[in-house]
Amino acid sequence: MFQPLPVFVGLRYSLAREHSFFVSFITWVSLLGVAVGVAALITVLSVMNGFESELRGRLLSLSAHAILTSGGVPIADWRAQINRLQGSPGLQGAAPFLDTDAMLSRQSSMSGAIVRGIDPEREPTVSSIGDAMREGRISDLKPGLNRIILGRMLAYQLQVGAGDTVIVMIPGVSAGGAGFAPRLQEFEVVGEFEVGLQEHDSVLSLINLSDAQALRGLEGPTGIRLKFDDVLDAPNLARVAAARLDSTLQVRDWTQENEAYFRAIRIEKTMMGLILMLIVAVAVFNIVATLVMVVNDKRTDIAILRTLGLSPRGVLGVFMTQGVLIGWIGTALGVGLGVALALNVDVVVPFLESNFGFHIMDPDVYYISGIPSELHAPDVVRIAFAALILTFTATIYPAFQAARTQPAEALRYE
């Protein structure tokens, strides 16, 4: 189909300046439409990838890559279990924990919270709590001293700071076993942390593991948290690590714990991609319109080429070359522009904000004050391939119409 002659003629038609102004205008609109659509898709998906990575990092800052539990039953031999995990592929650290749903109160203020018992020595191996501390240190959680570290928003809701005390209330059974009675314990606030995620900052509080066991009346933690070198491969690595332990322990990875968040992001990325692909679709319709007008304008030229021996397949190649050229140039421009924008979002966004006097992500409203961007090569390839397929498809109908032109009919009145 694409012999040298059809390609040569198709390029001459594409680059010639004898087209009418309207045809040339539509051609340029089509080319720019493809470029803008491809660039917008690459940039927006890169920004959404950045937000996904930012959210994942914040979610996992205090959450482990995987969790081993025994169905709520204390793991009495947790030290031995952690020792058996040593040497597991990709494992960075393991630490025990004990979560308790509780109510925290301070005078007239009260708020629901998750009180997490941790081992201050092992905790830094599975979370970045040390980097999130705004006041105090994780090592201040000494066993037996009933000390607590609160999330920043939780501390604000309770109106407490370092040195204040809060009362932790958890459900309990009355002495006679006939009903429920809350179990109360007073804790001293020794620090605050902030990770920039409301799920942690407004709900979570940390105490020493031994204090959590005493508060619950248990003999050990209810789970072991794991951290791996590769967060994306953590689900597979967690199953390999769990195989070293008792079969009674259940494993859950971060993709299961935060499934709703990432499902919502995937759906949003898919819908945004489909919506932005409509820009390319509009450009494709313009390519069809352009080629149809060119075919009508070049009917005499087509007839002459046919009489000189050019086959219908050759005519097909001429006009498919013209349409594909528009699509390829537009896609190439779009990929170049989109990659440049995606790699320089941190420069472009502040420039726009400073020159137009607005904030895209107001730091007074959002935890994330900048626009993150993460360019993925597979996304670029998929977008470029889809754009090329669409533009190639747009050339089929006009090219077939041109190939069906009868020389006698076209030259009858010439």
C-alpha positions in Angstrom: 0.0 0.0 0.0 2.7 2.4 1.0 4.9 2.3 -2.1 7.3 5.2 -2.7 5.1 6.9 -5.2 1.9 7.0 -3.0 4.0 8.2 -0.1 5.7 10.9 -2.3 2.4 12.2 -3.6 0.8 12.0 -0.1 3.6 14.1 1.3 3.3 16.6 -1.6 -0.4 17.0 -0.9 0.3 17.5 2.8 3.0 20.0 2.4 1.7 21.9 -0.6 0.4 25.4 -0.1 -2.2 25.4 -2.8 -5.0 24.3 -0.4 -7.8 26.7 0.3 -7.5 28.7 3.5 -10.3 26.7 5.1 -8.8 23.3 4.3 -5.4 24.5 5.6 -7.0 25.9 8.7 -8.8 22.6 9.5 -5.6 20.7 8.9 -3.8 22.8 11.5 -6.6 22.6 13.9 -6.6 18.8 13.6 -2.8 18.7 14.2 -3.0 21.0 17.2 -6.0 19.1 18.5 -4.1 15.9 18.6 -1.1 17.5 20.1 -3.1 19.3 22.9 -5.1 16.1 23.6 -2.0 13.9 23.9 -0.1 16.6 26.0 -3.1 17.0 28.3 -3.4 13.3 28.8 0.3 12.8 29.7 0.3 15.8 32.0 -2.9 15.0 33.9 -2.1 11.3 34.3 1.4 12.2 35.5 -0.1 14.5 38.1 -2.6 11.8 39.2 0.3 9.4 39.5 2.1 11.9 41.7 -1.0 12.3 43.9 -1.3 8.5 44.1 2.4 8.2 45.2 2.0 11.1 47.7 -1.1 9.5 49.2 0.5 6.1 49.3 3.5 7.6 51.1 1.4 9.4 53.7 -0.8 6.3 54.3 2.2 4.1 54.8 4.2 6.7 56.9 2.5 5.2 60.0 1.1 2.1 58.5 3.1 -1.0 57.6 3.5 -2.6 54.2 1.9 -5.7 55.6 0.4 -6.9 58.9 0.4 -10.4 60.5 -2.5 -11.0 62.9 -3.9 -14.0 64.8 -7.6 -13.0 64.6 -7.5 -10.7 67.7 -5.8 -13.3 69.9 -2.5 -12.0 71.5 0.7 -13.3 70.0 2.6 -14.4 73.2 5.7 -15.5 71.4 6.0 -12.5 69.1 9.7 -12.1 69.7 10.4 -15.6 68.5 8.1 -15.0 65.5 10.1 -11.8 64.6 13.3 -13.7 64.9 12.0 -16.3 62.5 11.3 -13.6 60.0 14.9 -12.5 59.8 16.4 -13.2 56.4 13.1 -13.1 54.6 13.5 -11.6 51.1 13.2 -7.8 51.0 12.3 -7.5 54.7 13.5 -4.2 56.3 11.9 -4.5 59.7 9.2 -6.0 61.8 7.6 -4.6 64.9 4.7 -5.6 67.2 1.6 -3.5 67.8 -1.7 -3.5 69.7 -4.6 -1.3 68.5 -7.4 -0.4 70.8 -10.6 1.7 70.0 -10.9 4.2 72.7 -12.4 7.5 73.8 -9.9 10.2 74.9 -11.2 13.0 77.2 -9.7 16.2 78.7 -12.1 18.2 80.8 -15.1 19.0 78.6 -13.4 17.8 75.4 -13.8 14.2 74.1 -12.8 12.5 70.9 -12.8 8.9 69.6 -9.3 7.6 68.8 -7.2 4.5 68.0 -4.7 3.9 70.8 -1.8 2.0 69.3 0.7 0.2 71.6 4.1 0.1 70.0 7.7 -0.9 70.8 9.7 2.4 70.6 12.9 0.6 69.7 11.4 -1.5 66.8 8.9 1.0 65.5 11.3 3.1 63.4 12.1 0.0 61.3 8.5 -0.2 60.0 7.3 3.5 60.0 8.6 7.0 59.6 7.0 8.2 62.8 10.3 9.8 63.9 10.3 12.2 60.9 6.6 13.1 61.6 7.2 14.2 65.2 6.4 17.9 65.8 7.1 17.8 69.5 8.7 15.1 71.7 10.4 11.9 70.6 9.2 8.4 70.1 11.7 7.2 72.7 9.8 9.1 75.4 7.3 6.3 75.5 8.9 4.5 78.5 7.2 1.3 79.7 5.1 1.7 82.9 5.0 5.5 82.8 1.6 5.8 81.0 2.8 8.3 78.4 1.0 9.0 75.1 1.8 10.8 71.8 -1.2 12.3 69.9 -1.8 13.2 66.3 -1.8 17.0 65.8 -5.5 17.3 65.0 -6.4 15.0 67.8 -4.4 17.1 70.2 -6.1 20.2 68.8 -9.6 18.7 69.3 -8.8 17.8 72.9 -7.0 21.2 73.5 -4.0 19.5 75.1 -0.2 19.9 74.7 3.0 18.4 76.1 2.7 17.9 79.9 -1.1 17.7 80.0 -3.0 14.6 80.8 -5.8 12.8 79.0 -8.1 10.0 80.2 -8.3 7.0 78.0 -11.5 5.0 78.2 -12.0 1.6 76.7 -15.0 -0.8 77.0 -14.7 -3.3 79.8 -16.7 -5.9 81.7 -18.0 -5.1 85.2 -16.6 -6.9 88.2 -19.6 -9.3 88.4 -19.6 -9.9 84.7 -23.2 -8.8 84.5 -22.7 -5.8 82.3 -20.2 -3.4 80.6 -18.2 -0.8 82.5 -15.6 1.5 80.9 -12.0 1.0 81.9 -10.2 4.3 82.6 -6.5 5.2 82.6 -4.8 8.5 82.8 -1.9 9.2 80.4 0.5 12.1 80.2 0.9 13.8 76.8 4.6 13.8 75.8 4.5 14.7 72.1 2.6 15.3 68.9 3.1 14.1 65.3 1.7 15.2 61.9 1.9 13.2 58.7 -0.5 15.3 56.7 -3.3 12.7 56.5 -6.5 13.2 58.5 -6.9 9.5 59.0 -3.8 9.5 61.1 -3.5 13.0 62.5 -7.1 13.2 63.9 -7.5 9.6 65.1 -4.3 7.9 66.0 -2.4 8.0 69.3 0.6 6.1 70.4 1.6 4.5 73.8 4.1 2.0 74.9 3.3 -1.7 74.1 3.5 -2.8 77.7 1.1 0.0 78.7 -1.3 -1.0 76.0 -1.1 -4.6 77.2 -1.8 -3.5 80.8 -4.7 -1.3 79.6 -6.3 -4.2 77.7 -5.3 -7.0 80.1 -3.5 -9.0 77.4 -0.3 -10.9 77.5 1.0 -9.8 74.1 0.4 -7.7 70.9 -2.3 -8.7 68.5 -0.2 -8.2 65.4 3.2 -7.8 63.8 3.8 -5.0 61.2 6.3 -5.6 58.4 8.2 -3.2 56.1 9.8 -4.3 52.8 12.3 -2.7 50.4 9.8 -2.5 47.5 6.4 -1.3 48.5 4.9 -2.3 45.2 6.1 -5.9 45.6 5.1 -6.0 49.3 2.0 -8.2 48.7 4.2 -11.0 47.3 7.0 -10.5 49.7 4.5 -10.6 52.7 3.2 -13.9 51.6 6.7 -15.3 51.4 7.5 -14.0 54.9 4.3 -15.4 56.3 5.2 -18.8 55.0 8.1 -18.9 57.6 5.6 -18.6 60.5 2.8 -20.5 62.0 -0.2 -21.1 59.7 -2.4 -19.5 62.4 -1.2 -16.1 61.5 -3.1 -14.2 58.8 -1.4 -11.7 56.5 -2.9 -8.5 55.0 -0.9 -6.1 52.9 -1.3 -2.4 52.4 -3.3 -2.8 49.1 -6.0 -4.6 51.1 -5.9 -2.2 54.1 -6.3 0.8 51.9 -8.2 -0.8 49.0 -11.0 1.9 48.9 -8.5 4.7 48.4 -6.6 3.2 45.5 -9.7 1.8 43.8 -11.1 5.4 43.8 -7.9 6.7 42.3 -7.9 4.0 39.6 -11.5 4.8 38.7 -10.8 8.5 38.6 -7.7 8.0 36.4 -9.7 5.9 34.0 -12.5 8.4 33.7 -10.2 11.3 33.4 -8.3 9.5 30.6 -11.5 8.8 28.7 -12.7 12.4 29.1 -9.4 13.9 27.9 -9.3 11.4 25.0 -12.3 13.2 23.7 -10.0 16.0 22.7 -8.1 13.6 20.5 -11.4 12.3 19.2 -12.5 15.8 18.1 -9.2 16.2 16.3 -9.8 12.8 14.6 -13.1 14.0 13.3 -11.4 17.1 12.0 -8.9 14.9 10.2 -11.8 13.0 8.5 -13.3 16.3 7.5 -10.0 17.6 6.1 -9.3 14.5 4.1 -12.9 14.4 2.7 -12.5 18.0 1.5 -9.0 17.2 0.0 -10.4 14.2 -1.8 -13.2 16.3 -3.3 -10.7 19.0 -4.3 -8.3 16.5 -5.8 -10.7 14.4 -7.8 -9.2 15.5 -11.1 -5.7 14.8 -9.8 -6.8 11.4 -8.7 -8.3 10.6 -12.1 -5.1 11.7 -13.9 -3.0 9.5 -11.6 -5.3 6.6 -12.3 -5.0 7.1 -16.0 -1.2 7.2 -15.6 -1.4 3.7 -14.1 -1.7 4.3 -10.3 -3.8 1.5 -8.8 -6.6 2.0 -6.4 -4.3 0.8 -3.6 -1.9 3.5 -4.6 -4.6 6.1 -4.3 -5.5 4.7 -1.0 -1.9 5.0 0.1 -1.7 8.7 -1.0 -4.5 9.8 1.3 -3.7 7.5 4.2 -0.2 9.0 4.1 -1.6 12.5 4.4 -3.8 11.6 7.3 -1.2 9.5 9.1 1.3 12.4 8.7 -1.0 14.8 10.5 -1.6 12.2 13.3 2.1 11.4 13.7 3.2 15.0 13.8 0.4 15.9 16.2 1.3 12.9 18.4 5.0 13.7 18.4 4.3 17.3 19.4 1.9 16.3 22.1 4.3 13.7 23.6 7.1 16.3 23.6 5.0 19.0 25.2 3.3 16.6 27.7 6.6 15.1 28.8 8.1 18.6 29.2 5.1 19.8 31.3 5.0 16.6 33.4 8.7 16.9 34.3 8.5 20.6 35.1 5.1 20.8 36.9 7.0 22.1 40.0 8.3 25.0 37.9 5.2 25.7 35.8 2.6 25.8 38.6 4.5 28.3 40.9 5.0 30.5 37.8 1.3 30.5 37.0 0.4 31.1 40.7 2.8 34.0 41.0 1.8 35.7 37.8 -2.0 35.2 38.1 -2.3 35.6 41.9 -4.1 32.3 42.8 -3.3 29.0 44.6 -4.2 25.7 42.9 -3.6 23.9 46.2 -4.1 26.5 49.0 -1.9 25.4 51.9 -4.5 26.8 54.4 -7.0 24.2 53.0 -5.0 21.2 51.8 -2.3 19.1 53.4 -0.6 18.9 50.0 0.3 22.4 49.0 2.2 21.5 45.8 1.3 19.7 42.6 3.2 16.4 42.5 4.0 14.8 39.2 5.3 11.3 38.4 5.9 10.5 34.8 5.5 6.8 33.9 6.9 5.6 30.5 4.1 3.0 30.0 1.5 5.8 30.2 3.3 7.8 27.6 3.5 4.8 25.3 -0.1 3.8 25.7 -1.3 7.4 25.1 0.9 7.8 22.0 -0.2 4.4 20.6 -3.9 5.2 21.2 -3.5 8.5 19.4 -1.8 6.9 16.4 -4.4 4.2 16.2 -7.2 6.8 16.3 -5.6 9.0 13.7 -4.9 6.1 11.4 -8.5 4.9 11.7 -9.6 8.4 10.7 -7.9 8.1 7.3 -9.6 4.9 6.2 -13.0 6.2 5.0 -11.7 9.3 3.0 -8.9 7.1 1.5 -11.4 4.4 0.4 -13.6 7.1 -1.1 -10.6 8.5 -3.1 -9.7 4.9 -4.2 -13.2 4.4 -5.6 -13.0 7.5 -7.8 -13.7 6.6 -11.5 -11.4 8.5 -13.9 -14.1 8.8 -16.6 -16.6 10.3 -14.2 -14.0 12.7 -12.7 -12.7 13.9 -16.1 -16.1 14.1 -17.9 -16.5 17.8 -17.6 -12.8 18.8 -17.6 
